[in-house]
Amino acid sequence: MISFWIEDSTPFHWVYDKMILIIGTMFPIEMFPEFIKPIIRCTPIFVVTYGPAKLLIDFSIENFVQIFIAQIIYLIISVAIIGILYNKGVKKLNVNGG
């Protein structure tokens, strides 16, 4: 979506990939200080990468329901934001050439 406003979106992909690597897989949440853990648990990176991986290792129905509801909420928010950005981007789009 960022490509509607800038020509090269590669740096944004790089930053996003590194964030997933650092928070989601390379450094488990248990390694962070206690005051940061609730903040990380509210991020989409936790819901997409770390939460499901944790369920595979240590399954509990409470965690499953919590992560599943969080995934549904983030899905709804993401679809709404993507729809808004897409509509604004299409209005701004200027194609040069054929």
CNS distance restraints for C-alpha pairs under 8 A (distance, minus, plus):
assign (resid   1 and name CA) (resid  82 and name CA) 7.58 0.50 0.50
assign (resid   1 and name CA) (resid  85 and name CA) 6.84 0.50 0.50
assign (resid   1 and name CA) (resid  86 and name CA) 6.68 0.50 0.50
assign (resid   1 and name CA) (resid  89 and name CA) 7.45 0.50 0.50
assign (resid   2 and name CA) (resid   6 and name CA) 6.45 0.50 0.50
assign (resid   2 and name CA) (resid   9 and name CA) 6.47 0.50 0.50
assign (resid   3 and name CA) (resid   7 and name CA) 5.76 0.50 0.50
assign (resid   3 and name CA) (resid   8 and name CA) 6.75 0.50 0.50
assign (resid   3 and name CA) (resid   9 and name CA) 5.81 0.50 0.50
assign (resid   4 and name CA) (resid  89 and name CA) 5.24 0.50 0.50
assign (resid   4 and name CA) (resid  90 and name CA) 7.49 0.50 0.50
assign (resid   4 and name CA) (resid  92 and name CA) 7.15 0.50 0.50
assign (resid   4 and name CA) (resid  93 and name CA) 6.18 0.50 0.50
assign (resid   5 and name CA) (resid  89 and name CA) 7.27 0.50 0.50
assign (resid   5 and name CA) (resid  92 and name CA) 7.81 0.50 0.50
assign (resid   9 and name CA) (resid  13 and name CA) 6.66 0.50 0.50
assign (resid  10 and name CA) (resid  14 and name CA) 6.26 0.50 0.50
assign (resid  11 and name CA) (resid  15 and name CA) 6.27 0.50 0.50
assign (resid  12 and name CA) (resid  16 and name CA) 6.21 0.50 0.50
assign (resid  13 and name CA) (resid  17 and name CA) 6.06 0.50 0.50
assign (resid  14 and name CA) (resid  18 and name CA) 6.20 0.50 0.50
assign (resid  15 and name CA) (resid  19 and name CA) 6.20 0.50 0.50
assign (resid  16 and name CA) (resid  20 and name CA) 6.38 0.50 0.50
assign (resid  17 and name CA) (resid  21 and name CA) 6.23 0.50 0.50
assign (resid  18 and name CA) (resid  22 and name CA) 6.04 0.50 0.50
assign (resid  19 and name CA) (resid  23 and name CA) 5.95 0.50 0.50
assign (resid  19 and name CA) (resid  24 and name CA) 7.61 0.50 0.50
assign (resid  19 and name CA) (resid  45 and name CA) 7.98 0.50 0.50
assign (resid  20 and name CA) (resid  24 and name CA) 5.00 0.50 0.50
assign (resid  20 and name CA) (resid  25 and name CA) 7.11 0.50 0.50
assign (resid  20 and name CA) (resid  45 and name CA) 6.10 0.50 0.50
assign (resid  20 and name CA) (resid  49 and name CA) 7.55 0.50 0.50
assign (resid  21 and name CA) (resid  25 and name CA) 5.37 0.50 0.50
assign (resid  21 and name CA) (resid  26 and name CA) 5.70 0.50 0.50
assign (resid  22 and name CA) (resid  26 and name CA) 4.99 0.50 0.50
assign (resid  22 and name CA) (resid  27 and name CA) 5.70 0.50 0.50
assign (resid  23 and name CA) (resid  27 and name CA) 5.67 0.50 0.50
assign (resid  23 and name CA) (resid  28 and name CA) 6.84 0.50 0.50
assign (resid  23 and name CA) (resid  29 and name CA) 7.36 0.50 0.50
assign (resid  23 and name CA) (resid  45 and name CA) 7.09 0.50 0.50
assign (resid  23 and name CA) (resid  46 and name CA) 7.47 0.50 0.50
assign (resid  23 and name CA) (resid  50 and name CA) 7.98 0.50 0.50
assign (resid  24 and name CA) (resid  28 and name CA) 6.80 0.50 0.50
assign (resid  24 and name CA) (resid  45 and name CA) 6.14 0.50 0.50
assign (resid  24 and name CA) (resid  46 and name CA) 6.16 0.50 0.50
assign (resid  24 and name CA) (resid  49 and name CA) 5.31 0.50 0.50
assign (resid  24 and name CA) (resid  50 and name CA) 4.97 0.50 0.50
assign (resid  25 and name CA) (resid  49 and name CA) 7.24 0.50 0.50
assign (resid  25 and name CA) (resid  50 and name CA) 6.59 0.50 0.50
assign (resid  27 and name CA) (resid  31 and name CA) 6.51 0.50 0.50
assign (resid  28 and name CA) (resid  32 and name CA) 7.60 0.50 0.50
assign (resid  28 and name CA) (resid  50 and name CA) 7.56 0.50 0.50
assign (resid  29 and name CA) (resid  37 and name CA) 6.45 0.50 0.50
assign (resid  29 and name CA) (resid  40 and name CA) 7.55 0.50 0.50
assign (resid  30 and name CA) (resid  37 and name CA) 7.78 0.50 0.50
assign (resid  32 and name CA) (resid  36 and name CA) 6.48 0.50 0.50
assign (resid  32 and name CA) (resid  37 and name CA) 6.45 0.50 0.50
assign (resid  33 and name CA) (resid  37 and name CA) 6.63 0.50 0.50
assign (resid  34 and name CA) (resid  38 and name CA) 7.77 0.50 0.50
assign (resid  35 and name CA) (resid  39 and name CA) 7.83 0.50 0.50
assign (resid  36 and name CA) (resid  40 and name CA) 6.35 0.50 0.50
assign (resid  37 and name CA) (resid  41 and name CA) 6.18 0.50 0.50
assign (resid  38 and name CA) (resid  42 and name CA) 6.59 0.50 0.50
assign (resid  39 and name CA) (resid  43 and name CA) 6.97 0.50 0.50
assign (resid  40 and name CA) (resid  46 and name CA) 6.56 0.50 0.50
assign (resid  41 and name CA) (resid  46 and name CA) 5.67 0.50 0.50
assign (resid  41 and name CA) (resid  47 and name CA) 7.38 0.50 0.50
assign (resid  42 and name CA) (resid  46 and name CA) 7.14 0.50 0.50
assign (resid  42 and name CA) (resid  47 and name CA) 7.76 0.50 0.50
assign (resid  43 and name CA) (resid  47 and name CA) 6.76 0.50 0.50
assign (resid  44 and name CA) (resid  48 and name CA) 6.05 0.50 0.50
assign (resid  44 and name CA) (resid  71 and name CA) 7.93 0.50 0.50
assign (resid  44 and name CA) (resid  74 and name CA) 6.85 0.50 0.50
assign (resid  45 and name CA) (resid  49 and name CA) 5.85 0.50 0.50
assign (resid  45 and name CA) (resid  50 and name CA) 7.16 0.50 0.50
assign (resid  46 and name CA) (resid  50 and name CA) 4.86 0.50 0.50
assign (resid  46 and name CA) (resid  51 and name CA) 5.57 0.50 0.50
assign (resid  47 and name CA) (resid  51 and name CA) 5.20 0.50 0.50
assign (resid  47 and name CA) (resid  52 and name CA) 7.20 0.50 0.50
assign (resid  47 and name CA) (resid  67 and name CA) 6.13 0.50 0.50
assign (resid  47 and name CA) (resid  70 and name CA) 6.66 0.50 0.50
assign (resid  47 and name CA) (resid  71 and name CA) 6.09 0.50 0.50
assign (resid  48 and name CA) (resid  52 and name CA) 6.81 0.50 0.50
assign (resid  48 and name CA) (resid  71 and name CA) 7.31 0.50 0.50
assign (resid  49 and name CA) (resid  53 and name CA) 6.36 0.50 0.50
assign (resid  50 and name CA) (resid  54 and name CA) 5.97 0.50 0.50
assign (resid  51 and name CA) (resid  55 and name CA) 6.28 0.50 0.50
assign (resid  51 and name CA) (resid  67 and name CA) 6.46 0.50 0.50
assign (resid  52 and name CA) (resid  56 and name CA) 6.44 0.50 0.50
assign (resid  52 and name CA) (resid  67 and name CA) 7.63 0.50 0.50
assign (resid  53 and name CA) (resid  57 and name CA) 6.62 0.50 0.50
assign (resid  54 and name CA) (resid  58 and name CA) 5.86 0.50 0.50
assign (resid  54 and name CA) (resid  59 and name CA) 7.32 0.50 0.50
assign (resid  55 and name CA) (resid  59 and name CA) 4.47 0.50 0.50
assign (resid  55 and name CA) (resid  60 and name CA) 7.07 0.50 0.50
assign (resid  55 and name CA) (resid  63 and name CA) 7.33 0.50 0.50
assign (resid  55 and name CA) (resid  64 and name CA) 6.89 0.50 0.50
assign (resid  59 and name CA) (resid  63 and name CA) 7.35 0.50 0.50
assign (resid  59 and name CA) (resid  64 and name CA) 7.34 0.50 0.50
assign (resid  60 and name CA) (resid  64 and name CA) 6.24 0.50 0.50
assign (resid  61 and name CA) (resid  65 and name CA) 6.13 0.50 0.50
assign (resid  62 and name CA) (resid  66 and name CA) 6.17 0.50 0.50
assign (resid  63 and name CA) (resid  67 and name CA) 5.98 0.50 0.50
assign (resid  64 and name CA) (resid  68 and name CA) 5.91 0.50 0.50
assign (resid  65 and name CA) (resid  69 and name CA) 6.06 0.50 0.50
assign (resid  66 and name CA) (resid  70 and name CA) 6.22 0.50 0.50
assign (resid  67 and name CA) (resid  71 and name CA) 6.07 0.50 0.50
assign (resid  68 and name CA) (resid  72 and name CA) 6.31 0.50 0.50
assign (resid  69 and name CA) (resid  73 and name CA) 6.23 0.50 0.50
assign (resid  70 and name CA) (resid  74 and name CA) 6.13 0.50 0.50
assign (resid  71 and name CA) (resid  75 and name CA) 5.97 0.50 0.50
assign (resid  72 and name CA) (resid  76 and name CA) 6.25 0.50 0.50
assign (resid  73 and name CA) (resid  77 and name CA) 6.23 0.50 0.50
assign (resid  74 and name CA) (resid  78 and name CA) 5.85 0.50 0.50
assign (resid  75 and name CA) (resid  79 and name CA) 6.10 0.50 0.50
assign (resid  76 and name CA) (resid  80 and name CA) 6.27 0.50 0.50
assign (resid  77 and name CA) (resid  81 and name CA) 6.19 0.50 0.50
assign (resid  78 and name CA) (resid  82 and name CA) 5.91 0.50 0.50
assign (resid  79 and name CA) (resid  83 and name CA) 5.99 0.50 0.50
assign (resid  80 and name CA) (resid  84 and name CA) 6.31 0.50 0.50
assign (resid  81 and name CA) (resid  85 and name CA) 6.11 0.50 0.50
assign (resid  82 and name CA) (resid  86 and name CA) 5.85 0.50 0.50
assign (resid  83 and name CA) (resid  87 and name CA) 6.19 0.50 0.50
assign (resid  84 and name CA) (resid  88 and name CA) 6.30 0.50 0.50
assign (resid  85 and name CA) (resid  89 and name CA) 5.87 0.50 0.50
assign (resid  86 and name CA) (resid  90 and name CA) 6.02 0.50 0.50
assign (resid  87 and name CA) (resid  91 and name CA) 6.52 0.50 0.50
assign (resid  88 and name CA) (resid  92 and name CA) 6.46 0.50 0.50
assign (resid  89 and name CA) (resid  93 and name CA) 5.96 0.50 0.50
